[in-house]
Amino acid sequence: MAGPLDGIVVADMTHIFAGPSCTMYLGDLGADVIKIENLNGDRYRRAGGAGHAVGGDPFNFMGVNRNKRSLSVDMRSAKGMELVMRLVKRADVFINNFRPRTVEAMGMTYEQLAELNPRLVYCSISGFGHEGPYKDWPGQDLQAQAMAGLVSLTGFRGDPRGSVPAGASVGDAVTGILATLGIVSALYARYETGRGQRVDTSLLAGIMALHPDYMGMALGTGWEVPKAGPGNSLSPPPYGVWTAKDGKELAISGIASGNPNAWDDFCERIGMPELTQDSRFNTGEQRAVNREELRQVLGPAMLKRNRDEWVTELQKGAHWVCPVKSVLEIANDEHLVENDMIAEIDDPLRGPIRQLNTPFKLSETPPSVRYPVPSFAEHSREIAEWLGYSSSEVSELIEDGVMKQRAE
C-alpha cells in the first residue's frame, strides 16, 4: 500500500540525529529519501560505543536512517555540486542541518535553491535559529538543553552536584518531529499555491516546545521556575519518583483524580493513616509548601514493598502510578509489540533487525518500512543514472573520486 507521501522526492543533506530522524519519518510515509553523504559518510556511522551491526554501521545510526537511499558525493568539487543541483531540481523537499554560514558558503541558501526550483520545500534545522547572536554557534543537543532552560529544571534543589541534563537527546528527537510537521504542512500548502516555501526550526525551539507551560509561567509572572528534583517543579509529593524495597523505582504522577478522599486512601495504602491528621500535609497547598518534609516522610514508607507490589496496590486505589522501566525493559515489553511500536525489518545485509516504529499510525495510508538502512554509498550509481547520467559518465565520476559506490 502506498504511503501518503508516495512520489515525493527528498534531498536529504543532514547528519547525526535531528535531521536524519525527520527524513526517516518522511521515508516511513512513503517519500523517496536520498541521503547525501560526503566521501567519508555521515559522522553518526562512525559513532563508538553503540554496538555495530553486520556491515559496520552502529545501531544508533541505524535507528534514524531506514527507508533511504545513500548517495556519496564530493560537494567540494564542481562535478559533485552539479550532480547535487540536478537532484535539487528534481526534488520536492530539500533539508539540511548545517550552520547558517555553512549553507551560505556552499551557495545553497533558500533563495538560491528556490530560484532553481520554485516548488521546492526547503527545510533548515539549526542549533539556535538563523538570526540573533547565537546563530553561528554549533548546534548540539546538550547545548540546546542548557540554553533552553531544560537543564536548569533538572536535579535537586540545593544539591552541590549541580544540574543534570536529560538522559536522552530529547532536543534532537523533538526537533526532528517538528521539522517533519513543518515539511508536511508546506507540502499541503503547495497543492493550493503551486510554490514551495522555507521551513525553519532549531534545537533551541524544539526543546522550548517541551515546556511551554513553564515558559508561560516565567513570561507571565517573572518568577524563576525551581528545580524539579525527582518529580515536577510545581506539583507536590507524592508526585515524583520513589525507590522501593527491591531497589527498583516507581513513578507516582497523581493521587486518584476526582476522589475527595484520595489523600486519605493513599495514606492508608502506604500504611501511614496518621498523615491525614498532620496539618503540614492535609491539603495540596500545604503539601506543596512542605514538600521537602513530606518527601522525608514518604521515602522510608516506600521502602517497605517491592516496586511491582506498590504499583499493584496503588493502582487498586486508582492512583496514577507505574514502574520506572529501564530502556532495555521497555524495549522488550510485549506491550510495544501489541501496539505496533516495534518495526521488524528483514535486512538482506544485516539479517533481522528490530527498531522503534513510526510514532504515529494512519488507518488508510499507514507508514511502512519498505527497505532497510542503506549501507554507505549503496545507491550512488543508481541515483546518478536516475538523474540522467549515462553508465559511462557514472563510472567516470567514481574513477575521478567525485562519487563513491559501495562494492557489491
C-alpha positions as CSV (number, residue, x, y, z in Angstrom):
1,M,0.0,0.0,0.0
2,A,1.4,3.4,-1.0
3,G,2.1,5.9,1.8
4,P,0.7,9.4,1.9
5,L,4.0,10.9,0.6
6,D,4.4,8.4,-2.2
7,G,6.0,10.2,-5.2
8,I,7.7,12.9,-3.1
9,V,11.4,13.1,-3.5
10,V,13.5,14.3,-0.6
11,A,17.1,15.5,-1.0
12,D,18.5,14.9,2.5
13,M,21.7,16.7,3.3
14,T,21.5,16.1,7.1
15,H,23.7,14.2,9.5
16,I,23.8,12.9,13.1
17,F,20.2,12.8,14.7
18,A,17.7,15.6,14.3
19,G,17.7,15.9,10.5
20,P,18.0,12.1,9.8
21,S,15.1,11.3,12.2
22,C,13.0,13.8,10.2
23,T,13.8,12.3,6.9
24,M,13.3,8.8,8.2
25,Y,9.7,9.7,9.1
26,L,9.2,11.2,5.6
27,G,10.6,7.9,4.3
28,D,8.2,5.9,6.5
29,L,5.4,7.9,5.0
30,G,6.4,6.9,1.5
31,A,8.8,9.5,0.3
32,D,11.9,8.6,-1.7
33,V,14.6,9.9,0.6
34,I,18.1,10.3,-1.0
35,K,20.7,10.7,1.8
36,I,23.5,12.8,0.5
37,E,26.8,11.9,2.3
38,N,30.3,13.2,1.8
39,L,33.1,10.8,0.8
40,N,33.5,9.8,4.5
41,G,29.9,9.3,5.2
42,D,27.6,10.6,7.9
43,R,29.6,11.1,11.1
44,Y,27.0,9.0,13.0
45,R,28.1,6.0,11.0
46,R,31.4,6.2,12.9
47,A,29.9,6.6,16.3
48,G,31.5,4.4,19.0
49,G,30.1,2.6,22.0
50,A,26.7,1.9,20.5
51,G,27.2,-1.7,19.2
52,H,27.6,-2.4,15.5
53,A,25.5,-4.5,13.1
54,V,26.9,-6.6,10.3
55,G,28.5,-4.3,7.8
56,G,29.9,-1.9,10.4
57,D,27.1,0.6,11.0
58,P,26.3,1.3,14.7
59,F,22.8,0.6,15.9
60,N,22.1,4.2,16.9
61,F,22.8,5.4,13.4
62,M,20.5,2.7,12.0
63,G,17.8,3.8,14.4
64,V,17.2,7.1,12.4
65,N,18.2,6.1,8.8
66,R,15.8,3.4,7.4
67,N,13.8,4.0,4.2
68,K,16.5,5.9,2.5
69,R,19.0,5.6,-0.5
70,S,22.6,6.6,0.1
71,L,24.4,8.9,-2.4
72,S,28.1,9.6,-1.6
73,V,29.4,12.7,-3.4
74,D,32.2,15.2,-3.0
75,M,30.3,18.5,-3.0
76,R,33.6,20.5,-2.8
77,S,34.1,19.6,-6.5
78,A,32.3,21.3,-9.3
79,K,31.1,18.0,-10.8
80,G,29.9,16.8,-7.4
81,M,27.9,20.1,-6.9
82,E,26.5,19.8,-10.4
83,L,25.1,16.3,-9.5
84,V,23.5,17.6,-6.3
85,M,22.0,20.6,-8.0
86,R,20.5,18.2,-10.6
87,L,18.9,16.4,-7.7
88,V,17.6,19.6,-6.2
89,K,15.9,20.5,-9.5
90,R,14.0,17.2,-9.3
91,A,13.3,17.1,-5.6
92,D,10.2,18.2,-3.8
93,V,12.0,18.7,-0.4
94,F,15.5,19.8,0.4
95,I,16.6,19.6,4.1
96,N,19.9,20.4,5.8
97,N,21.1,20.8,9.4
98,F,24.2,22.9,8.9
99,R,25.0,26.2,10.5
100,P,23.6,29.2,8.5
101,R,27.1,30.4,7.5
102,T,28.0,27.0,6.2
103,V,24.9,26.9,3.9
104,E,25.7,30.4,2.7
105,A,29.3,29.3,1.9
106,M,28.0,26.3,-0.1
107,G,25.7,28.5,-2.2
108,M,22.7,26.5,-1.0
109,T,20.5,29.1,0.7
110,Y,16.7,29.0,0.4
111,E,16.8,31.9,-2.0
112,Q,19.3,30.3,-4.3
113,L,17.6,26.9,-4.4
114,A,14.1,28.4,-4.7
115,E,15.2,30.2,-7.8
116,L,16.4,26.9,-9.3
117,N,13.2,25.0,-8.2
118,P,10.3,27.3,-7.2
119,R,8.2,24.3,-6.0
120,L,10.9,23.2,-3.5
121,V,10.1,22.9,0.2
122,Y,13.3,23.9,1.8
123,C,13.8,22.9,5.5
124,S,16.6,24.2,7.7
125,I,17.4,22.7,11.1
126,S,19.9,24.8,13.0
127,G,21.1,24.9,16.6
128,F,19.8,28.3,17.5
129,G,18.0,29.8,14.5
130,H,19.1,32.0,11.6
131,E,19.1,35.3,13.4
132,G,20.5,36.7,16.6
133,P,23.8,36.5,18.5
134,Y,23.8,32.7,18.7
135,K,23.0,31.9,15.1
136,D,26.5,30.6,14.3
137,W,27.0,28.6,17.5
138,P,27.4,24.9,16.9
139,G,24.1,23.2,17.4
140,Q,24.3,20.2,19.8
141,D,21.7,18.6,22.0
142,L,23.4,19.4,25.3
143,Q,24.0,23.0,24.4
144,A,20.4,23.4,23.4
145,Q,19.1,21.8,26.5
146,A,21.3,24.2,28.5
147,M,20.2,27.3,26.6
148,A,16.5,26.4,26.6
149,G,16.3,26.2,30.4
150,L,15.7,22.4,30.5
151,V,18.9,21.7,32.3
152,S,18.1,24.3,34.9
153,L,14.9,22.3,35.8
154,T,16.6,19.0,36.5
155,G,18.5,17.9,39.6
156,F,17.8,18.6,43.2
157,R,17.4,22.0,44.8
158,G,20.5,22.9,46.8
159,D,22.4,19.8,45.6
160,P,26.1,20.6,45.3
161,R,26.4,18.2,42.4
162,G,24.5,20.7,40.2
163,S,22.2,20.4,37.3
164,V,21.6,17.2,35.2
165,P,20.7,17.2,31.5
166,A,18.0,14.8,30.2
167,G,19.5,11.3,29.7
168,A,18.5,11.2,26.1
169,S,18.9,13.6,23.1
170,V,15.4,15.0,23.6
171,G,16.2,18.1,21.6
172,D,17.3,16.2,18.5
173,A,14.3,13.9,18.8
174,V,11.6,16.6,19.2
175,T,13.2,18.9,16.6
176,G,13.1,16.1,14.0
177,I,9.4,15.6,14.7
178,L,8.7,19.4,14.4
179,A,10.7,19.6,11.1
180,T,8.5,16.7,9.8
181,L,5.4,18.6,10.7
182,G,6.6,21.7,9.1
183,I,7.6,19.9,5.8
184,V,4.3,18.1,5.5
185,S,2.4,21.3,6.2
186,A,4.4,23.1,3.5
187,L,3.7,20.3,1.0
188,Y,0.0,20.6,1.8
189,A,0.1,24.3,1.2
190,R,1.9,23.7,-2.1
191,Y,-1.2,22.0,-3.5
192,E,-3.0,25.3,-3.3
193,T,-0.2,27.8,-4.2
194,G,1.9,25.7,-6.5
195,R,5.0,27.1,-4.8
196,G,7.3,25.8,-2.1
197,Q,8.5,27.7,0.9
198,R,11.0,27.7,3.7
199,V,10.6,25.6,6.8
200,D,12.8,26.7,9.7
201,T,13.3,25.2,13.1
202,S,16.1,24.7,15.6
203,L,17.1,22.6,18.6
204,L,16.5,25.6,20.8
205,A,13.0,26.0,19.5
206,G,12.4,22.2,19.8
207,I,13.4,22.0,23.4
208,M,11.5,25.1,24.4
209,A,8.4,23.5,22.9
210,L,8.8,20.8,25.6
211,H,8.0,23.2,28.4
212,P,5.5,25.9,27.1
213,D,3.7,25.7,30.5
214,Y,6.9,26.8,32.3
215,M,7.7,29.4,29.7
216,G,4.2,30.8,30.1
217,M,4.7,31.0,33.9
218,A,8.1,32.7,33.5
219,L,6.9,35.2,30.9
220,G,3.6,35.9,32.8
221,T,4.9,36.2,36.4
222,G,8.7,37.0,36.1
223,W,9.3,34.2,38.6
224,E,12.1,31.7,38.3
225,V,10.9,28.1,37.8
226,P,12.6,25.9,40.5
227,K,14.3,22.6,40.0
228,A,12.1,19.6,39.7
229,G,14.1,17.1,41.9
230,P,12.7,13.6,41.4
231,G,9.3,14.9,40.4
232,N,7.8,18.1,39.0
233,S,8.9,21.7,39.7
234,L,5.4,22.7,40.9
235,S,3.5,19.6,41.8
236,P,3.8,18.4,45.5
237,P,4.6,14.9,46.7
238,P,3.6,12.1,46.3
239,Y,4.2,13.3,42.7
240,G,7.6,12.0,41.8
241,V,9.9,9.0,41.6
242,W,10.4,6.7,44.6
243,T,12.7,3.9,45.4
244,A,11.1,0.6,46.5
245,K,12.4,-2.2,48.8
246,D,14.0,-4.1,45.9
247,G,16.0,-1.1,44.7
248,K,13.7,-0.5,41.7
249,E,11.8,2.7,41.3
250,L,8.2,3.7,40.7
251,A,6.7,6.9,39.4
252,I,3.6,8.5,41.0
253,S,2.1,11.3,38.9
254,G,-1.0,11.9,41.0
255,I,-3.4,10.6,43.6
256,A,-6.9,9.3,42.5
257,S,-8.4,12.0,40.3
258,G,-11.9,13.1,41.3
259,N,-11.9,11.3,44.6
260,P,-12.3,13.7,47.5
261,N,-10.8,11.1,49.8
262,A,-7.8,10.4,47.6
263,W,-5.2,11.6,50.1
264,D,-6.8,9.5,52.9
265,D,-6.8,6.4,50.6
266,F,-3.2,6.9,49.6
267,C,-2.0,7.3,53.2
268,E,-4.0,4.2,54.2
269,R,-2.4,2.1,51.4
270,I,1.1,3.1,52.3
271,G,0.5,2.2,55.9
272,M,0.6,5.8,57.3
273,P,-3.0,6.8,58.0
274,E,-1.7,9.2,60.6
275,L,-0.5,11.6,57.9
276,T,-4.1,12.6,57.2
277,Q,-4.1,14.3,60.6
278,D,-0.8,16.1,60.1
279,S,-1.6,19.8,59.4
280,R,1.5,20.1,57.3
281,F,0.2,17.7,54.7
282,N,-3.6,17.6,54.8
283,T,-4.2,19.9,51.8
284,G,-2.5,20.1,48.4
285,E,-1.3,23.6,49.2
286,Q,0.3,22.5,52.5
287,R,2.0,19.6,50.8
288,A,3.5,22.0,48.2
289,V,4.7,24.3,50.9
290,N,6.2,21.4,52.9
291,R,7.3,19.3,50.0
292,E,10.8,18.5,51.4
293,E,9.4,17.4,54.8
294,L,6.8,15.2,53.1
295,R,9.5,13.6,50.9
296,Q,11.5,12.7,54.0
297,V,8.4,11.1,55.5
298,L,7.3,9.2,52.4
299,G,10.7,7.9,51.3
300,P,11.1,5.3,54.1
301,A,7.4,4.2,53.7
302,M,8.1,3.4,50.0
303,L,10.9,1.1,51.1
304,K,8.5,-1.3,52.7
305,R,7.4,-3.1,49.5
306,N,8.9,-4.0,46.1
307,R,8.3,-1.9,43.1
308,D,5.7,-4.1,41.4
309,E,3.8,-4.7,44.7
310,W,3.4,-0.9,45.1
311,V,2.2,-0.5,41.5
312,T,-0.4,-3.2,42.0
313,E,-1.6,-1.8,45.4
314,L,-1.7,1.8,44.4
315,Q,-3.5,1.2,41.1
316,K,-6.2,-0.6,43.1
317,G,-7.0,2.9,44.6
318,A,-7.0,4.5,41.1
319,H,-3.8,6.4,41.9
320,W,-1.6,7.3,38.9
321,V,1.4,5.1,39.3
322,C,3.7,3.0,37.1
323,P,7.1,1.3,37.3
324,V,10.2,3.2,36.2
325,K,11.5,0.9,33.5
326,S,14.9,0.9,32.0
327,V,15.4,1.3,28.3
328,L,16.1,-2.4,28.0
329,E,13.0,-3.3,30.0
330,I,10.6,-1.2,27.8
331,A,12.4,-2.3,24.6
332,N,11.5,-5.9,25.4
333,D,8.0,-5.2,26.7
334,E,5.3,-7.1,24.9
335,H,3.1,-4.0,25.1
336,L,5.2,-2.4,22.4
337,V,4.7,-5.3,20.1
338,E,0.9,-5.4,20.6
339,N,0.7,-1.6,19.8
340,D,2.9,-2.0,16.6
341,M,5.6,0.2,18.2
342,I,8.4,-2.1,17.1
343,A,9.4,-2.4,13.4
344,E,10.6,-5.9,12.3
345,I,13.0,-5.4,9.3
346,D,14.3,-8.1,7.1
347,D,17.7,-6.7,6.1
348,P,19.4,-8.7,3.4
349,L,22.8,-7.4,4.6
350,R,22.4,-7.5,8.4
351,G,19.7,-10.1,9.0
352,P,16.6,-9.5,11.1
353,I,16.6,-6.0,12.7
354,R,14.2,-4.7,15.3
355,Q,13.8,-0.9,15.6
356,L,11.3,1.6,17.1
357,N,8.5,2.1,14.6
358,T,7.0,5.3,13.3
359,P,5.5,7.0,16.4
360,F,2.0,7.6,14.8
361,K,-0.4,5.5,12.9
362,L,-2.6,6.1,9.8
363,S,-5.6,3.8,9.2
364,E,-5.8,4.2,5.4
365,T,-2.2,5.1,4.3
366,P,-0.1,3.6,7.0
367,P,3.6,4.3,7.4
368,S,5.8,1.3,6.5
369,V,9.4,0.1,6.3
370,R,9.9,-0.5,2.6
371,Y,13.7,-1.0,2.7
372,P,16.3,-1.1,5.5
373,V,19.1,1.3,6.4
374,P,21.3,1.9,3.4
375,S,25.0,1.0,3.7
376,F,27.3,3.8,2.9
377,A,27.2,4.8,-0.8
378,E,25.0,1.8,-1.6
379,H,22.8,3.7,-4.2
380,S,25.2,6.2,-5.7
381,R,25.3,4.7,-9.1
382,E,21.5,4.1,-9.4
383,I,20.7,7.6,-8.2
384,A,23.1,9.2,-10.7
385,E,21.7,7.2,-13.5
386,W,18.2,8.1,-12.3
387,L,19.3,11.8,-12.6
388,G,20.2,11.2,-16.2
389,Y,23.9,10.4,-16.2
390,S,24.9,7.6,-18.5
391,S,26.6,4.5,-17.2
392,S,30.0,5.5,-18.5
393,E,29.6,9.0,-17.0
394,V,28.8,7.5,-13.7
395,S,31.9,5.2,-13.9
396,E,34.0,8.3,-14.7
397,L,32.6,10.2,-11.7
398,I,33.6,7.2,-9.5
399,E,37.0,6.9,-11.0
400,D,37.7,10.6,-10.6
401,G,36.8,10.5,-6.9
402,V,33.7,12.7,-7.3
403,M,31.4,9.9,-6.1
404,K,31.7,6.7,-4.2
405,Q,29.8,3.4,-4.8
406,R,29.7,0.6,-2.4
407,A,31.4,-2.5,-3.7
408,E,29.0,-5.4,-4.1
